[in-house]
């Protein structure tokens, strides 16, 4: 009888020990759960990852193809860069949505959440969205292209690229200027490179007692002798006003846009040399002080 009771007690202890979870049992159960999960959804996850990898490769190929096609049609380089970047972003978003749907993620719920938060997202990203819209307006209206020298939003420089959110300029002293597209599209834009020719405007001073005809002939001879100054329209030279004890003569000469700065500086230097040869005086600002002796 006593032996039977001991055997029963030993069997109960053994059964309880078998039922008590150990670290090994827990790890085995975890592995079993993981194995079951990948058995059910593993194929979808693998397919989703393949969609992402292949999709990104296809996006890159499409971007390259679009870039080459637009370059063959001789589109502006800034336009090519903008359109290719926009298409690339849209395609990558589509690839991501397709991959998530394949993995079993409920994309409809994600879209619903985004729609619900649309107002908040729009307010938070209004400046960025405004820059994208501004970039599209620049592309459509084409106020400038890559390589043009422009002034806008308080900045000046040569257009380098038109990105999705901003336009990059290069200043004459080799500084990179980044302007948001929204700000640039809403500002007054001056394109100095839009026309093939530009007018060089220069004012020179001569003394009030100078022979005006002599000075004008000297200026016109310099303009006529310059190889890059156009003869049609012919150079213009007339007295403008008298100011601070000097006669202001206005000079207007036309040249190719690409030669503007060279002609501008050449004319000033050559006119000065011509005045020196002819003895024409260029006055300097003077201040006359009259001393009055008063006795009270």
C-alpha positions in Angstrom: 0.0 0.0 0.0 2.8 2.5 0.9 4.7 1.6 -2.2 1.6 2.3 -4.4 1.1 5.7 -2.8 4.8 6.6 -3.4 4.5 5.5 -7.1 1.4 7.6 -7.6 3.1 10.7 -6.0 6.2 10.2 -8.2 4.0 10.0 -11.3 2.2 13.2 -10.4 5.4 15.1 -9.8 6.8 13.9 -13.1 3.6 15.0 -14.9 3.7 18.4 -13.3 7.4 18.8 -14.2 6.6 17.9 -17.8 3.8 20.4 -18.0 5.9 23.3 -16.4 7.3 25.5 -19.3 11.0 25.7 -19.5 13.3 28.1 -21.5 13.9 25.4 -24.1 10.2 24.7 -24.5 9.5 28.4 -24.9 12.2 28.8 -27.5 10.9 25.8 -29.4 7.4 27.2 -29.3 8.6 30.6 -30.6 10.4 28.9 -33.5 7.3 27.0 -34.3 5.3 30.2 -34.4 7.8 31.9 -36.6 7.9 28.8 -38.9 4.1 28.8 -39.1 4.1 32.5 -39.9 6.6 32.2 -42.7 4.8 29.2 -44.0 1.6 31.1 -44.3 3.0 34.6 -45.4 6.6 33.9 -46.2 6.0 33.6 -50.0 4.1 36.9 -50.1 6.9 38.6 -48.2 9.5 37.2 -50.6 7.4 38.3 -53.6 7.0 41.8 -52.0 10.7 42.1 -51.6 11.3 41.0 -55.2 8.7 43.6 -56.3 10.7 46.3 -54.5 14.0 45.2 -55.9 12.8 44.7 -59.5 10.6 47.8 -59.3 13.5 50.1 -58.2 15.6 48.7 -61.1 12.7 49.4 -63.6 12.2 52.9 -62.1 15.9 53.7 -62.8 15.7 52.3 -66.3 12.5 54.3 -67.1 14.2 57.5 -65.7 17.2 56.9 -67.9 15.0 56.3 -71.0 12.9 59.4 -70.3 16.0 61.5 -69.9 17.5 60.2 -73.2 14.2 60.7 -75.1 13.8 64.3 -73.9 17.5 65.1 -74.6 17.0 63.8 -78.2 14.1 66.1 -78.6 16.4 68.9 -77.6 14.5 69.9 -74.4 16.2 72.2 -72.0 18.4 70.3 -69.5 16.6 71.8 -66.5 13.3 70.6 -67.8 14.7 67.1 -68.4 16.0 66.9 -64.9 12.7 68.1 -63.4 10.4 65.8 -65.4 12.7 62.8 -64.8 12.8 63.4 -61.0 9.0 63.8 -60.8 8.3 60.6 -62.8 10.9 58.7 -60.7 9.2 59.7 -57.4 5.7 58.7 -58.7 6.9 55.3 -59.9 8.7 54.5 -56.6 5.5 55.3 -54.7 3.6 52.9 -56.9 6.2 50.2 -56.4 6.0 50.6 -52.6 2.2 50.4 -52.6 2.2 47.3 -54.8 4.8 45.6 -52.6 2.9 46.3 -49.4 -0.3 45.0 -50.9 1.5 41.8 -51.9 2.8 41.3 -48.4 -0.7 41.4 -47.1 -0.7 44.9 -45.7 -4.1 46.6 -46.0 -3.2 49.5 -48.2 -6.8 50.6 -48.3 -6.6 51.5 -44.6 -3.3 53.4 -45.2 -5.0 55.4 -47.9 -8.0 56.1 -45.7 -5.7 57.3 -42.9 -3.8 59.5 -45.3 -7.1 60.9 -46.6 -8.3 61.6 -43.1 -5.0 63.4 -42.3 -4.9 65.1 -45.7 -5.8 68.5 -44.4 -3.2 68.3 -41.7 -0.6 67.0 -44.1 -1.5 69.7 -46.6 -1.1 72.4 -44.0 2.2 71.0 -42.8 3.6 70.6 -46.3 2.0 73.7 -47.9 5.3 75.3 -48.6 6.8 72.2 -50.1 3.7 71.6 -52.2 3.8 75.3 -53.2 7.4 74.8 -54.4 6.4 71.8 -56.5 3.6 73.8 -58.1 6.0 76.6 -58.6 8.4 74.3 -60.3 5.6 73.1 -62.6 4.7 76.7 -63.5 8.3 77.4 -64.4 8.5 74.3 -66.6 5.2 75.2 -68.3 5.8 78.9 -68.8 9.5 78.6 -69.5 10.6 82.1 -68.3 14.2 80.8 -68.4 16.3 77.8 -69.2 19.6 76.3 -68.1 22.5 78.6 -68.8 20.4 81.8 -68.7 21.5 84.7 -66.5 18.4 85.8 -64.5 17.4 88.0 -61.7 14.6 86.9 -59.4 13.6 86.7 -55.7 16.3 89.3 -54.9 19.1 87.1 -56.4 21.0 87.0 -59.6 23.0 84.2 -61.3 23.3 81.6 -64.1 20.6 78.9 -64.0 22.1 75.5 -63.2 19.2 73.2 -62.5 15.4 73.3 -61.9 14.7 70.7 -59.2 11.4 69.5 -57.9 11.5 72.0 -55.0 14.0 74.6 -55.9 16.1 76.2 -58.6 19.8 76.5 -58.3 21.7 79.5 -59.6 25.5 80.1 -59.9 26.5 83.7 -59.1 29.2 85.5 -61.1 31.6 85.1 -58.1 31.0 81.3 -58.1 28.5 81.0 -55.3 25.6 78.5 -55.4 22.2 80.1 -54.8 19.2 77.9 -54.0 15.8 79.6 -54.4 12.5 77.8 -53.6 10.4 77.4 -56.7 7.3 78.9 -55.1 9.2 82.1 -54.2 10.8 82.3 -57.6 7.7 81.7 -59.6 5.8 84.4 -57.7 8.5 87.1 -58.0 9.5 89.3 -60.9 12.0 87.5 -63.1 14.4 89.3 -65.4 16.0 87.1 -68.0 19.1 88.9 -69.3 19.8 86.0 -71.7 16.4 85.8 -73.3 17.2 88.1 -76.3 20.2 87.6 -78.7 21.3 91.2 -78.3 21.6 93.7 -75.4 22.1 97.5 -75.1 25.1 98.8 -73.2 24.2 102.0 -71.3 27.1 104.1 -70.1 27.2 107.7 -68.6 30.4 109.7 -68.8 31.1 113.1 -67.3 32.9 116.0 -69.0 33.7 119.5 -67.8 31.0 122.1 -68.4 33.3 124.1 -70.7 34.0 121.1 -72.9 33.3 121.2 -76.6 30.3 119.0 -76.6 30.5 118.1 -80.3 34.2 117.1 -80.0 33.4 114.9 -77.0 30.5 113.2 -78.8 32.5 112.6 -82.0 35.3 111.0 -79.8 32.8 108.7 -78.1 31.2 107.7 -81.4 34.5 107.0 -83.0 35.4 104.6 -80.1 32.1 102.8 -80.5 32.4 102.6 -84.2 35.9 101.1 -84.0 34.9 98.4 -81.6 34.5 95.1 -83.4 31.7 93.8 -81.2 29.5 96.9 -81.2 26.7 96.6 -83.7 26.3 99.2 -86.4 22.6 98.6 -86.6 21.1 100.0 -84.5 23.9 102.6 -84.6 25.5 103.8 -81.4 23.7 106.7 -79.6 25.5 109.6 -77.8 23.8 112.7 -76.5 24.0 115.1 -73.6 21.7 114.0 -70.8 22.0 116.7 -68.1 24.2 119.0 -66.1 24.9 117.8 -62.6 27.4 118.7 -59.9 29.4 121.0 -62.3 29.7 118.4 -65.0 27.9 117.5 -68.3 26.5 114.0 -68.3 26.7 112.3 -71.7 24.6 109.1 -72.2 26.0 106.4 -74.5 23.9 103.5 -75.8 25.5 100.8 -78.0 24.2 97.4 -79.0 26.1 94.1 -78.9 25.5 90.4 -78.7 24.2 89.3 -75.3 27.2 87.0 -74.7 29.6 89.9 -75.3 27.8 92.4 -73.0 30.3 92.7 -70.1 33.3 92.7 -72.4 31.9 95.6 -74.5 30.8 97.4 -71.3 34.2 97.6 -69.8 36.0 98.0 -73.1 34.1 101.2 -74.0 34.7 102.8 -70.6 38.4 102.1 -70.8 38.8 103.2 -74.5 36.7 106.3 -74.0 38.9 107.4 -71.2 42.0 106.9 -73.3 40.4 108.9 -76.1 39.6 111.7 -73.8 43.2 111.8 -72.5 44.5 112.0 -76.1 42.2 114.8 -77.0 42.6 116.7 -73.8 39.0 116.4 -72.8 38.7 116.9 -69.1 36.8 114.5 -66.9 35.8 116.5 -63.8 35.9 115.2 -60.3 33.3 116.1 -57.7 34.2 119.4 -56.1 32.9 121.1 -53.0 33.1 124.9 -52.8 33.2 126.5 -49.4 32.5 130.2 -49.1 33.7 131.9 -45.9 31.8 134.9 -44.9 33.3 137.4 -42.5 30.5 139.0 -40.4 30.9 141.6 -37.8 28.1 142.3 -35.4 
